[in-house]
Amino acid sequence: MNAWDRVEIARDPKRKTAIDYIESIFEDFIELHGDRVFRDDKAMVCGIAMLDKQPVTIIAEQKGRTTKENIERNFGMPNPESYRKAIRLMKQAEKFNRPVITFIDTKGAYPGIGAEERGQGEAIAKSMFEMARLKVPIIAIVIGEGSSGGALAIGVANKVFMLENSIYSILSPEGYSSILWKDASRFKEAAEKMKLTAKDLYDLKVIDKVIKEPKAMNEEGFSKVTASLKKEIKSELSKLEKLAKEEIVQNRYEKFRNISGFKNKEEKDVIRK
């Protein structure tokens, strides 16, 4: 498959959503609502669950399948109150020493006038800032379409996984081609150049693991994917939880500084000293 094929699969309205993964991987999920400032935004599902016998905090972007569900979920495009709700849950997770698991699946943060008036950009930046310094392990999983700051806002993690047919990028291929070439019709070419597939991003060391998907995502195939995903989450958490709190933060910092060899040898030497 080419990059655009992956984009179409990631956007498929029948594709499994965050709630499907939460129900399959975790037990006893309790959703917590509201940002304590404005309202509860249903584009983001946050709560506490059990990963076998371990309590974890879950932060997940949630799309709908039907038109009614999508209107209720704002088509999976979070308002600033979603990110403020996520920040509230992150701080709670740190207080009670719970790992944080995020599920990324959004076209981007909602660009409406009300969202801008309530501080959309600040909320996204604050979410990334708080994640960067959180003293508990964070694992982010891209399960569908991860685009723009709406996805990055909950993607600052110690480990980032992607499903094989998901995408992760700074914006949509249509937006990319419109900006770069002033021609939105070149979206398929843009998808190739953006390096937005799981394989591309793994090769670039942006993500840490690609979770294989079956050709047909039926219930049997979905069970295999969630079993594999659960195994990887538990494996990585067992490693991260052996680190001291300061080491967890440093591990996250090093991950992003080292993407595609960004950090040079001199800087590494300075950090070691």
Steps between C-alpha positions, in 0.01 A plus 500: 500500500611855436474787749160618377358148540603517866337843536170362370513203739583727794198718415258212443177578695476130591848492652515412870495801731675570830209368707521167317867471598435608857226241545713223348832569674401631843255408773272707725532824303351799682462815291565834672345813356565872475792741509373688811503820293241488220336165423554135405607452138413154368768509228738387775428201726697497825489269798650229716520129419678182597767340282467156654578594863665835430303827513567734207371835376358508147474806274344431160373692201166360396326518162146389426378259232157639420420864424327530839802356685740723307301812587502393867877433484570811288637264230787412734639856490569615857416843637736660756293358785598151379869579547434663838309189605797290385741718699282458811515122460876505435565686825270261684693207350827646625356555848392136528796359303295358213648456150326696223382334177381727217315405182547740206232518231407846370498716187628778723389731778169674432566836323170668587464859623388389847798266534737783405330738744547247780871460425543203268869564427585559867318181605692289245834655603422454871409135443834433327683694772339302781562167326866586449558529875259235633675265742312184403543283188300604192420282199327656197329287235393629158198287405365691199556849368748702705519850354630839608522644850181319590697175494834634625329642811472149648801349322792607723569153635785274607390254233288561190332208321313506169261252349627389160225680306489817706658835402677772699582840355512876548184548289290323239639419152233731355618786721864427423447512122287814529772683691806369317374485143181712519323194359291278729455243221858378549411337833618151396843634410505694826423186701812332357725796570372559854634165631189454710468120507600283794792350305632843399481635853659188649792534257535866601494400870197719565312197636622197690279213387272402209206279596411267213143497369317225309381566144140482619431653842221260602437411864757219496759728344417778745548262794846412371592868464382588851676196648824609332450858610430399859814287506713791372349746749569269794852427378595867465338600830694230685823653367407863561377441854847382602628855439505774761253787446774733374624228265151460353493871415854486358413191296213690337722803434770286343247326274388822335845658487634191323236480225676442166839572661398858581729521801864531403794330668616816677160548666497138614841547659381812684194315638717210619725741690 
